[in-house]
């Protein structure tokens, strides 16, 4: 009883306690019958994913755009007999998807999948544009893309501006460029856009990361002369962006891409890298501010999670270990529930290894008793945790501490924070 009293005194005096990095379950998203190599590149808050896969096990076989839902993997373009390449562009919480497919020896065709139907030519022409296309979309259905305009001087390169359309693909809003070609990489619910823009047609100065807020484009590198080039790859609903930068500084980092985060005021923070990593990209950020991507060394590459406590190799966070997975190479996207998609190397059979799309789902630490019926979190979970704590079970080490004593009042505070937050 005295022990319990001291615990609650500690609880009352502590303002906060950091939880250990989350643990995840891992699942192969699967392929269509006979399919092979697969990557998942987008995930929405429903847990649906968008990516691509080979239709056969051979890497020279046709590719296909793949939509993953509860029913499994769906080839979105079975009527196209052979596809040389697929470019995955966006997936929103309504299940709308945009992707580009490249038939042999032809230019790519951009498709919008909405309400189970495929459409091309789904955006209206901005006035005076020689070329235009929608590429990205947000959860309101708004579409972001680009439009090319004839140069002012004949013979000069065309200028490409970022454009935003409403959910019906109408009423284009021209959002400009920094001087030459600009492109969107992501758009949040407010219609703010993360992307890149070249500065000059000659390519001098490279391309810079940009953000568009309230229809005004900002060069995210303008305040940082050492920034050589880079892109803002993702933007969350709080206006925070992530991406990568190269800097005009001495090696080993000057010629390498460095993962970076820009806050809503446009101030950049270089994200930490695990030991041994030289370069990397932060590819996606969720509303909580957790980001995912990859880092690489001269010989290796691995998927990474960045949270408030730093950088974590995702392979180290899999509950029960990787098992039949050998490596997790890249995390492409994270949703607001903390689910992550990407690709890695997996032993599909005892004798056959392949590159496959994975989905990671956070293990809910507060669900101590492992119940699956609603409500998932009950008083039984608290009693379960108390019993683990009293027995000295390492499973009660909620805050992930490594310095003895491993189990302290901070673990109770950590558990209660998790309990109050609820399961995704």
N, C-alpha and C positions, 0 to 999 in steps of 0.2 A: 504493500500500500504506500509505504514511504517513497518507493521508486516512482510510482504513478504520480504522486503529489509533486515531486521534483520535476517530472516531465511537464506537467501542466503549468508549473511556475515558469519553466523555460519557454513554453509556448506563449505565455502571456507577455514575456519580456522581449521576444524576438519579433522583429518587423518583417523579416522575409527569410526564406531559405531557398537556395537554388536546388532544383531537382537535378538528378543525374541526366546525362544525355538520354533521349528517348530510345527505347528498344523497338524493333520492328519485326513483323513477320514478312517473309518474302514469298512471292508467288510468280511463277512463269505465266504471263498473260496468254500464252498459247499462239498458235498459228492456224490458218485455214488448212484443211486436209491436204497433206503432202507438202506443206510449206516448210521453209527453212529459216534463214537469218531474219531476225526481226528487231526493230527498235521502236520504243514508245517515246513520243516527243511532246505530247500535251496531255494534261489531265484536268478535268473540271471538278467542281465541288460535289458532283454526284458519284465520283469515282470512275466515270467513263474516261477512256483514253483514246488517243489518235496517234497513229504512227505509220509504219510501213514494214513490209516483209516480202521475202522472195516467195514466189508461188511454188517453187520446188526447192529441194535441198541444195541444188547447185547454185553457187554464187553468180553464175552467168544466166540464170533463169530470169523470167519476167518478175519485176517488182509489182507490188500492189499497195494502194492506200488501205490501211486497216483501221477499223473502228472496233474498240473493245467495250463491250457492255456486259451485263450479267449473263447474257446468253453466250458469250464467248467472242471469238474473232470473226469479223465480217469484212469481206473484200468489198470495198465501196465501188469498184469499177470492173466487175467481172466481164462486162461486154467488150472491154478493150483487150484484145488478144495478147498483146505484148506491150510492156511498158519499160522503157529504158531506165527511167529515173522517176522518183516521186519527191516532191518538196512539200513537207507538212507545214501548214501556216497558222492554223488556229482552231480552237475548240472552246465553246462557251457552255455556261450552265443550262442552256436550253437544248443542248445537244447539237447545235449548229456547228458545222465544220467547214473549213476551207483548206484545200490542198491543190497542188499542181501536178499534173501527170504529163510525161514526155513520151509520146509515141516514137518509134524508131525514125530517125532522120527528120523529125518535125519539131517545131517550137512547142513549148509547153502549153497545156490547156488548163486554166484555173477553174475549179469547180467549187460551188457552194452546195453543201448538203444541208437541207432544212426540212424538217417534218418528214424525213425519210426520202425526200426527192432531191435529185441532182439538178443543178442549174449552172449554165455558163452565161456569160454576159449579164451578170446579176447587178451591175452598178451602171448608173447613167453617165453619159459623157460630160466631163467638166468643160465649160465653154472654151473653145480654142485649142483643146488638147489633141495632139497627134496620136497619142497612145495613152491608155489608162487601164488600171486593173485594181480590184480589191484583193487584199492579202490577209489582213488581220481582222479580228472581230472581238467585241466585248460581250458581257453577259446581258446587255440590253439589246443586242443584235446589231449595234452600230458597226460599220465596216470602215477600216482604214486601208489605204493603199497608196498608189502613186499615179501621177499623170505626167507625161512628157510633152514639152512644148518646143516648137521650132525655135532655133537660136535667133537672136537679134541680128547676128552677122552671118550671112549665108556661108556654109561650109564649116561653121563652128559646131561643136557638139550640142545636142539638144539638152535642155535643162529639165530635170525631173523633180517635181514637187510632191510633197506628201499631201494627201487628200483624205478627208473623212466624209462618209456618207451616212445618212440615217439608216434605220433598220430595214427600210424598204429598198435601199440602194439608190435613193433619190437625194436631191438637195446637196450636191457636193460642196464642201467647204475647202478652199485652197489654203494650205497651211505653210507652204513655202519650202525653202532650202537655205543652206548657208552659203550658196553660191553656185553649186552644180547639182549632182545627183543626191537625192535624199530618199530614205526608205524607212518605213515603220517596222519595228520588231514586235511591239506589244501595245495594247491599249487597255486602260482600266475602265471601270464603270462610269467615271466622270467624263470619259472621252479624252483623257490625257494620254499622250503617246510617248513611248520610248523608242529610240532608233538611232540612225546615223545619217551624216551628210558629208559629202565631199565639199571642200572649200573652193576649188577651182577646177575648170575643165582639164587643165594640164595634170591634175593629180597632185600638184605641189601642196604640201601641207597635209596630205593624206585625208582620211575621213575621221570626223570627230563624233563623239557621242552627243546625242541631242535629247532634249525632252520638250514636249509641247504641253503647256498648261494654259488654260483659258485662251486657247487658240494662238498663243505666242510661243515661237520656237526659241529655245535657249541652247547655246553651245556650252555643254558641261565642262569643256576643257579651256574655255576662254580665260579663266582665272588662274590656270596652271600652265605656264610656258613649257614645262618639261614634258607635258603630255604630248606624245607623238601622234598617236591615233588610237581609236577604240570605238566601242559600241555600247549603248545602253540596250540590254537585251530583254529586260522585263521591268514592269512597273506595277506596284500594288495599289490598292484603293486608298492608301494613305499618301500616295505620291512618291514613295521611296523606290528608287531604281537600282538595279544591279547590272553588271556587265563586265567588261574588261578594258584595260588600257595597255598600250605600249608607251614607254618613255624614252626620251632622248637623253639617256644617261649611260654610264659605263656598264658593260656586261658584269655579272651574268643576267641582270634583269632588264637591261635596256632593249634587247631584241626579243624579249619574251612577253607574252600576254600575262597581265596580272589581274586577278579577280578584284573587283571594286564595287563599292556601294555608294550611292549618292543619296543624301537625305532630301527631304522635301524642299529644303532651301538651296539645293544644288551643291552642297559641300561634299566632297568625296572623301571616302575612307578606304584605304587598301585593306582587303580582307586577309586575315592570316592564312598561311599555308602549313600543312602538316610537315614535319621534318622530312627533308629529302626532296620536297617538291620545288621545282624551279618556276613553273608557270601554271596558268589555269584560267578558267572562266566561271563566273557566277551567272547561271543561265536563267534562273527563275526565283522569284521571291513571293511569299504569301503575305496575308494581312498581318500575321503575327510578327513579321520581319525575319522569319527563317528563310534561308536561301539555300539553293542546291546548285551543283555544277560538277566540275571536275578539276583536278590538278594533275600535273605530270612532271616526271623527272626525265633524265636522258633515256631511261630504259623502260619506264613504266607509266601507267596512267590509272587513276582511280577516282571513283565517285565520292563526292564530299557534301556534307551538310554543314552550313554555317548557322550557329545560333548565338545567343547572348554570351555563351561561354567559349566561343572560338570555333575552330574547324575540327570536324570529326570525319574520319574515314568511315563511310557508311557500312563497309564490310565488317567493321568492328561492332556495329550496333544491331546486328541480326540476332534475334533471340534463338538460342540453340546453335548458332554458328551458320556458316554458309552451306553446309552439307553438300548437295550436288552442284552448287554454284562454285566456280573456281575464282572468278574475278567479277567485280562490279566496276565497269569502265567509266560510265558517265551517267549522271543524274540530269535529266532534261527539264523536269518540271515538278513543282510541289503545289498542292492545293491548300485551301484554308483549313482543311481537316488534318493537314500534315502528311497526307499520302504523297508518295514520290514515285515517279516513273523514270525509266531509263533503259540501259542495255548492259548486258554482261555476258560472261562465258559460262555455260552450263553443260554438264554431262546429261544430255537428253536421254541416253540409254547408257548402260555400263561401258559401251565401247564407242559411243558417238558423242563428240563434243560439238556444240554449236553456239552461235551468238544469238541470244534471245532477249525479248523485252520483259522487264520485270516491273512489278508494282510492290512497293513497300507500304505497309499499313502500321501506324504506331500501335504498340501494345499499350492498352489503358492500364497504367499502374494502379489506379484506384480500384479497379475491378479485381480485388485480391482473391475473391472466391471463384473467379472465372465464370460467373453466371452469364447466361445468354438471353434470358427472358427479361422483359421489361417489368419494373425498372431494373436496369443493370446494376446500379449503385444503391446499396441498402446498408442498414446497420450491420448486416452480416460481414460486409467488407471491412468495416472498422474493427470488428471483433477478430476477423481473420488476421488483420495487420497486427493487432495487439498480441495475438498468440505467437505470430512469427517473431515479434520483437522480444517477447519474454523468453522464447526458446533460443534467442540468439541467432536465428536463421539469417544468412546473408541476404535473403530476399527482402528483408525489412530495411536494407540500406538504401532508402529512397533517394537520399541526396548524393549517392555515389561516392561518398568520402573514402579515402584510402589510408588516412592516418588514424591509428587506434585512439580511442575506441571507435569502431566503425558505426556502432549504433548509439545515437544520442537523441536528445529532444528535437534536434533539427530534422531528424527523419520523420518524427510525428508531424511537425509543421509542414514538411514537404508533402507527406501523405494527405494531410488535410487540404492543402492547396490544390493537389491533384483531384481530390474528392469534390471540392467545391467547383472546380473548373468543369468537371464532368468528362465523360468519354466522348470522343468525336462521333 
